[in-house]
């Protein structure tokens, strides 16, 4: 949730816009306030779709279906206009996260919590099915968790059962891990398909993972159709019910009404969150409530006005996920690939064109077919687990390392340009582009993998080494790695793979290495708290220190262009001139957060130093961000400013950065100066 941008509407119908909840391919969703101060989630269609009669028809149908679905566990439609210049729809605002985000953040829920939640979802489905409708995309992301109980959302893809049975055979509707076997086989889709999805949703709530695992969608769909569900972690008292919901034969599955009776029967709203949710989950809901309260109380500045951090980033309310425009109405298509991306002002590149030697590459275009063709397939896996983002040097592409491989994205619209399908162990996979953007390296537990993006050729530097960080030298001819072992900092020649130099002074495990912009200095920071700086020409050790360490987080190190080293210890970020005497300058918040320092990032272009603070086991929504003007040391964040983005990665021009929002889901692209959310990447 963040303040509206200058070009966002100030009013939609009877609703005054208080905040932006989220944005998707079809439009934007706002927190709206009516004349009495009541809250609503207001979905506004993007202008280009407003002129499409087919889209208007779909939007009107979504509204019609949403109005048919009534009940205590489904947000009501409050108002709408499908015929005006810009169609919009307002529904009840759900003050809470999705079940997916809640479990991802706090872990599986206890049995009694899941029983209460399941009663709400079953009750919602019972009402849907009684109207002759089927949801068709029930999943943890479409179940919102509020203090009252569960709320089922996203009926934009539901349809009459008869239409579902005889629908378009060229597309499969739903999410692979929660599709029923009959949907996977492109057979009839009915109420039993929703029951199957409910069974999978209960498994996720109880265990933190779906009953058919994760991975490539086609592999998950195969397991759905041909393998038994994995029910490890499901209590014996619920295992029989869940197993019956996940029966391969839809005729043997219970109805939603039968599930509701088995779980205890219909129930009203919970009197308070503490009546059914454990403390960690209640903490997440409390954070969403605080965010909502602050957004309602705040008075947005007039257009053109700027406060200390105009349009500052607010902690994202997970309720933004409640109506994120349904991603093209939630249809997961098995159709053909998207058109080939064309170079600006030119023809689309030929897939058969022979690669040529280039001094500089366009990382959005000069890509091997082996990488682009998987990215064009609809079965591309979701990025999940620990993600590591990195921008290309021309700023056009965002590489994201994940356990599912390396993804190359157009960060402006989230388009996936390429996928390097390789298994990467947890906490590894940090990508880095070569200075000319022709190659990409990433770390693993068996060395540093270097790929030539246009040909697909690859090599491994330092085979067998468990590498945490790798960086290219400014001329691109060498790669220096930080790893474990007695000699933890090693420089390799990219072309031959030979060792150029091993820095023997670093005799304990290194975690971070960095070059100065001109390549004249190389720095390293070890897990034991040591800082090393070498002259890359003479290999002479120029500076050394120890005790610079936050014991709970990875160390960090930056070499600036003017002979300064930035590092941190328990006290916070510090700057030290190479060879300089005296105490280093320390950036200290006016009111230091209670949590330890997590990360700091320096942007010379924006003249900013960003620092984030968070307890290691705390929810991301409890993190705190502080910002200083680097040249003066002036703190720019006020005590009232709220905002947190984990694992900040700067764009090369310093104007934006990406990071992970408090929900832990997706990535945010943020204005580096005003700290205003620009877009979100799922």
N, C-alpha and C positions, 0 to 999 in steps of 0.2 A: 504494500500500500504506500503510495506516495502522493505528494501534492500534484494537482493537475498541471500539465504543461500550458504555456501561454495560448496555444492553439486549441486546447480542449474546451468544450462548451462549459459555460458557467451554470447553465440550466438546461434540463431536458424534460419537456412536459412540465409537470408540477414539481419536479424535483430539483433542488439546489445541489450542485455537485460539490462534494466535500473532499473527495480523494479519488485517485485512480487505483482500482483494485487489480487490474491486469489488462493485458492486450493479447490478441490472437490474430490469426490470419483473416478472420471475418470482421473484426472490429475491436472495440474497447469496452471494458466493464468498469463502471464507476460506483462509488458509494454515494447514493443520493439521499437527501433529506427532504421530507415533505413539510408542509406548512406547520404541522404539529411537532416537528422534530423527529419523526419516525424514520428509520433507516430502510433503505432498499438497495438491492443490487440492480443497477440500470445498465442494460446491454444496448450499445449503440452500434449500428452497422456502419462499416466503412463506406465512404461516399461512392467508390467505384462499384460496389455491389448494389448500392441503392438504386442504380439505374438499370440493373439487370432484372427483367421481369421474372425469369426463372428463379432467381435467388429470392425475390420478393415472395414468390409463391411458396418456396420452401420455408421461408421465415414465418409466413402466415400459418403454414401447416404446423410448424413447431409450436407456435402460440396456441393453436387450436388443441393440439395434443396436451400441452402443458396445462391448459385450462380444464381438460377432462380428468386429469390426475389430481385428485383431492385426498387429503388425509393429514393426520398429525405428523407424519414422517416424510412429507414432501413439501418443499417451499411453495407457497401460493403465488400465483401470478397476481400482481397488484394493479398493474395498468400497462397499456401498450398502445402503439400507433404503428400499424403496418402499411398505411397508405400515404403518410406524410413524406416530405422531401427526404428525411433520414429516418428509416424505420428504427424503432426501439422497443424494448420490453423491460419491465421492472418486476422483480420478484422479491420475496422476503429475503432479507440479508441473514445469512447463516454465520453466526459469530463463533467460528472454530475452524480447525484444520480439516483436511481430508483424512480419512482413515489411513491412507497410504502414507501421508506425510507424518501423521502422528506416530505410527508404528516405526517408520524409518527413523524418527527423531528420538523416541523414548524407548523403543523396544516392544516386544509382544505384550499384549494385554492379558490380565488374569482371566480365568474362566468365567467368573461371575460378571465381569465387565463385558465379555464377548457374548454371553447369554443375553444380557440386557440390550446390547447393540443389535444382536441378531433378531430379537423380537421386533425391534423397530424396522429393520430392513424387510423382514418377512411380512410385517403388517403393510408396509408400503407396496410390496409386490402383490399382496393379496388384493389390494385396491386396484392396482394397475390391471391385473389379470381379470378382475371382475368387470372391467370396462371393455374387455375384448382387446386389450393392448399388451404389448410385450416390450420390455425396456431395451433389450438386445445389446447393451454394453455395460451391464452391471460389473463393477470392479471396485477395489479399494479406493481408487481415485475419484469415484463417483458416489462415495458414501462420506458425507460430512459429519463431523463429530462436534456437537455443541453440548453445553451443560445439560440441556433437556434430554439428549439422546441422539440417535442417528437420524440423519436427513438424507434421502436419496435424491440425487440431482441428475441433470443431463438427460432429459427426455427428448432432446432434439433429434435423436435417431430412432426413437420408438415409432412403431407403426401398427396398424391394424394387423391382427394375427393372420388374416387371410392374405394380406399383402406380403407379410413376411414369409408365408409358406410358398407363395408363387412369385417371389420378388425377382430382382435382377440377378441372374446367375453369374454375371461377370464380376461380381464383387462379393467380398465377405465382410460382414459387419461385425465389429467387436474388437476385443483385445486378445491376442493369441493365448496368453496364459489363463484366460477365464472364458474362452469360447467352449461351447459344448462340442462333443464329437460330431453330432449331426450338423452343426454349423461348419465345422472344419471340412466335413465331407460334402458341403454345399447341398445338404438335404433340408427338410423343413425346420423352421425356427419357430418355437412356440413358448408357452409358459414354462415348460420343462427346461428350456435353455437358460432362462433366468434362474431357475432353481439350481442348475449346475454351477452357474456363476456365483450364486450365493454360497454354495458349499466351498468354492475356492476362496471367496472373500473371508469366510470364517476361518479357514486354514491360515490365511495370511495374518489375520488379527491375532491368532493364537501362537503362531510360530515365527512371524516376520518374513515368511516367504510363501509363494504360491505352491499348490500341490503338485505342479508339474515343472517346477524349477524355472531357471532362467536360461538365456542364451539366444541363439538365432531363432526368429519367429517360426521358421519352417520346422526346426528341431522341436520346439515347444509344441507346435501343433501336432507333430507326429506322436509325441508322448501323450498328448490329450486323447488322440484317437486310438492309440495302441498299447499304452502302458498304464499300469495301476497308479493311482495318485500316491504321493509320499505323504503319509500322515504322522510322521515322527514329530513328537511334541504336542500332538492333539490329545487332550485328556481322554481316558477310557470312557468317561461318562458322556462324551460328545462324539466319540469316534464312530459309533454306529450311525448316528444321524448324518454326520458329514459324509461318511462313505455312501450312504444311500442317495444323498444329493448328487454325488459324483459318479453314480452308476452310468455305465456307457449306454445303457438302454433307457431312453427318455421315458418309456412307459412304466419303468420300475421306480422312477424317482417320486418322492412325495410332492404334494402340492405345497404352495406357500402357506395355505391355511393349516395344513398338517404340521408343517415345520413350526409355525407360530404356536400351535397347541403343545408340541413337544418341548419347546423352549420355555413354556410357562404361560402362554396365552397373551392376549392383548394387554398392554400396559400404557398408562398415561405418561406424560413427561416426568422426568426425574425432578425432584424438588431443588436439587443443586448438584453440581458436578461431583462433589465429595460422596454423594450417595451411590455412585456407580463407577467412578474412575479413580485410578491410583494417583498418588501425589505427582509423579513426573508428568502425567498427562494433564492433570489439572493446572500445572504450571504453564504448559503451552497455551491452554485456553485462557488463563489469566493474562498472558502476554498479548494475545489477540484482543482481549477486551480493553487492555490499556491502550493499545494502538488505536482501536476504534474510538475510544473516548477522546484521545488527544486529537485525532483527525476531526472529530465533530466540534471540539472546542476551538480549534485553531481557526483563525480568520485568514483566508488566503489573501496575499498582497494583490493590489491592483496590477493590471497588466503593466509590465515595464518596471515595476518596483522590485527591489532586491534587498533582502535582509542580509545578515552576516553569511548565511548559507541559503540563499533563495532557492526554493524548490528542493530543499534538502531531502536526502533519502530517508524514508521512514522504514522501520522494520516491517517486512511484508506480512500482512495478515494472511494466514493460510486460507481464509474464506475467499480470497481472490480466485482460488482454484475452483470455487463453486460454480462459476458461470464464465469460464474462460473461452467463451464463444465456441466451445465444442469442437475446435480444431477441424473445421470443415464438416461439422455435424457428426464427428466421431466415426466416420466411415474409414475402415482400414481396407484399402483397395488392393486387389491382386492384378490390377491392370498393367499396361505397359509402362516403360520408363518415361521420365520427363524428357522434353526436348534437350538436345545437347546445348550447353551454355556457349554463347558466342562471345568472342572478344569484343570489347567496346568499339563500336564503329566498324566492325569487320564481320566476316563470315564465321560460321561455326567451325572450330578446328576439326580437321579430318582425323578420324580414329585410326586410319591406316598410315598417316603421315609418318615418315621416318624422323626420329628425334635428331636434333642437331646440337653441336656444341654451342653453348650460350654463355655469355659473360654474366647476364642477369636473366632470371626466369620469372615468369608470372605464375605464382603458385596456385592460382585459380584456374589456369588454362593448361599449363605445361605439365600434364599429369598422365601417367601410364594408364592404358585401358584396364590393366589388372586392378587398379585402384578406383577408377571412376565407374566402371560397370557395376560392381557390387553396390556402390552408393546410389545408383539409379534404381535399384531393385526395391520394391515395396517391403521386402522381407528384412530390410536392414535392421539389425538389433538396436535396442535402445542403449544409450550410454548410461551405465549404472556403476555403482561402487565409487571408490575414490577416484576423482577426476583431476587431471593436471592440464590446464590450458596454457597455450603459448601463441603469441601473434607471429605472423610472418614479418619479415623486416620491411616489406612494402606496406604492411598494415591491412592488406585486403583479406587475409585468411586467418582463421583461428584454428589451430591444431589442438585437439583434446586427446590426451592419453587416458586410457581406461582399461580395465581388465578385458574388455571386448575388442581391444585393438586401438589403433590410432584413427581418429576421425578428423577430416579437414572440412571446415564449415565456412560459409560466407556469414560472418558474424552480424551483418546488417539485417538479414532476414532469416537466418538459421538454416539456409539451404545446405544440405550435406553434399559436398563436392567430391569427396573421395573417402575410401575406407581401406586402411591397411589391416587386413584380417590376420592378426597374430595374437597369441595368448600372452598376456603380461601379468606377472605376479602382483599381488596387492602392494600398494605403496611404491611401486616402481612405474615406469612408463612416462617419465617427464620428457616431453618433446622439446626440441630446439631446432630452429631453422638455421641453415648455413647463411652467411651474410648476403649471398646472392640469391637466396631462396630456391636454389636448384636441388638442395639436399635437405633431408630431415633426419635428425638423430633422436633416439630415445633410449632411456636407461632400462636395464633389466637385471635380473640376478645372474645372468650368464654373459654379461658384457654390455657394451654400448653398440646398438644396432644403428647403422647409417644407411639410409635409402636414397638413391637417386630418383627423384620424384617422376621425371619424364620417362625413364626407361624401366623403372621398377627393380633395378639391380640393387643388391644390398651386400653389406659386409658387416662383420662384427669386430670391434676393437676391444682388445683385452678379454679374449674368451675366458669364461669361467669366473670373471670378477663380478661381485655383487655391487653394482654401481648405483649411487643415489643421485648424482648430478653430473651432467656433461655440458660443456660449453665449447663452441667454436671460437678459434682465435679470430680477431677482426678481419684478417685476410682470407679466412676460410680454409687454409691449408692444414690446420691442425685442430685436434680436439683434445681438451683436457678433462679428465674425469676425477670425481671424488668417490672413493670406495673404502671398503674395509681393508684390513691387512697391515703389515708393517710399513709398507710404502703406499700411502693412501692417495697421493696426488701424482698422476702420471699424464704426460702429454704424448699423443700419438700423431703420426703422419696419416692424414686421411687417405691419400692415394695408395700408399704401400701397406698401411696398417702397422708399421714398425713403431717401436717406442722411441720417441725423440729425447725425452728426459724424464727421469723419476726424481721427484723432490723428496730426498731422504729425510729432510728435517721434519716432515710431517709423518711421524711414526705411530700415530694413532688414527682411528677411523675418522675420515673426513666426510662432511655432509654437504658442504657448499663450496663451490669454486667460482671465481668471477675474474674477468679481464677488465682492465681499465679501457675506456673507449678507444684509445690509440694503440692498445695492445702492448704497451711498454711495461705494464705491471700485471702480475697474477696474484690473486689472493685466495686464501683458503681458510675455512673455519671448521674446527673439529668438534666432535661430540663431547670431548673432554674440556671444551672451552678455550682452546688455543686459537689465536689469529696469526696467520703467516702472510707476509707480502714479499714477493720476489721480483727482481728485475728480470724480465723474460729474455733480454739480450745476453746478460752475463750470468744468469741463473743465481745471482747473489741474493741472499736473504737480507732484505732491507728493514723489515720490522717484524717484531714478534711480541705477543702478549698472551697472558692466560687469565683465567677467571672470568672470561666474557661468555656467560652461558646462562640460559634459562633452562633449568633442569627438566622442564615438562614439555618443551617444544623443540623443534628443529632449530639449529642456529641459522643465522642469516648474515650475509655480508654483501656489501656493494662497494666497488671502487669508483669514485667519481672522476671526472675529467680534470679536476684541479688539485690532484694530489691528496685527496681526503679519503679516509676509510670510514665507512659507516658499519657499525656492529651493535650488538646489544648484549646486555647481561640482565640479571634479575631486575635491575633498577629501571631499565628502559633503553630506548635508542640513544646512541652516542655517536659523535663525530670526532675524528682525530686526524690532524694533518700528518702526512707521512714524515717521519723524522722530527716532528714537532715536540716541543717540551711542554710540561705542565699537564694539568688535568684536561681530559677531553670535554667538549661541550655536550651537555645532556639535554634532551628534549623531555621535559616533565610536564604532564597535564596540570592545570591549575587545581583540579580536584582529581588526583590519581584514582583510577578504577581499582576496586578491590581484587579483581582477577589479574593474573600474571599476563605479561606481554606474549602475544601469539605470533605476530608478524609485523614487520615494517617494510614499507616500499618508498623509494625516493624517485620523484619525477623532476628532473632538471628543467624540462620544458614548462611544466606547470608551476615550478618553484614550490613544490609541495612535498611534505613528508607525512605519510599515512602510517598509523599504528593501530593495530587491533589487539584487544585484550579479551581473554576468555579462559575460564577454567577448563581443563582438558576433558572432563566428562560432562561438561555443561551443554545444555541445548544451545544451538546457534543463536536463538532469539535472545539469549542472555549476554551475548557479546557486546562489546563497546568499541566504537571507533573514535580516534582522535586525529586531528589534522593540524599541521603547523605550516606556516610560510617558512620555507627552509632558509632563505637568505637572512631573515631577521629573527627567526626563532619564535615568532608570535603565534600563539595558539589561536586557531580559527574556529574551533568548535566550542559552542557554549554548553553549559551544563544541561540545558533543556533540549539540546539536539539529540535525537535518537537515530541510530543507524548502525548497521553492521553488515559487512560483506567479508566472507572468509576467503583466504587464499587469493589476494588481489594480484592481478596480472596486468601490467601497464601496456597500453598501445604504444607503438614506436613514436608517435608524435606527442605523446603525453596528454592528449586531450580527453581520453577516456580510459577506463579500466574495466576488466571483467572480474567477477568473483561469484562466490556462492551465497545465495540469500539465506536468511534465517530459517526458512523452511527446509533447507538442505536439498531442494529439488530444483534442477535446472541451473542456469547461470544468468546473472544480470550484467548488462552493459550500462555503465554509469558515467555521467559527466564528471571528469576528474576535478574540475574547479568548483562547480556548484553542487556536486554530489546529488545530481538529479538522475533518476532512472530513465534511460533512453529506450531500452528494449529488453526483452527477456528471451533466452534461448532454452528450449526444452530438450 
